[in-house]
Amino acid sequence: MLTLVAFGSSFRVGIDTDRPDKLVTSGVFSISRNPIYVGFGLLLLGQFLVFPSWIPLIYLLAAVWLFNRQVLREETFMREHYGREYAEYRSRVRRYL
């Protein structure tokens, strides 16, 4: 919920190359560059800890792999689109936690 508030009108699903908005660096994005992915990962980790079996473990591992893959794609776009502003943001805020 906090991520949606921080995103404001900049919220997108995936990479919007046609209409990218301003770079969001406030709110929870001042703690993590990817708080939504961190939140989903923690949720899946919690499910695995509550229901320890192969299925939640496979979901967790697949999700972490897919999240990281998407984050790397988004970072490439943001580096190209936002340039120095994104480089400065990267230097002060961690990718995940």
Buried (B, 14 or more C-beta within 10 A) or exposed (E): EEBEEBBEEEBEEEBEEEEBEEBBBEBBBBEBBBBBBBBBBEEBBEBBEEEEEEEBBEEBEEBBEEBBEBBEEBBEBBEEEBEEEBEEBBEEBEBBE
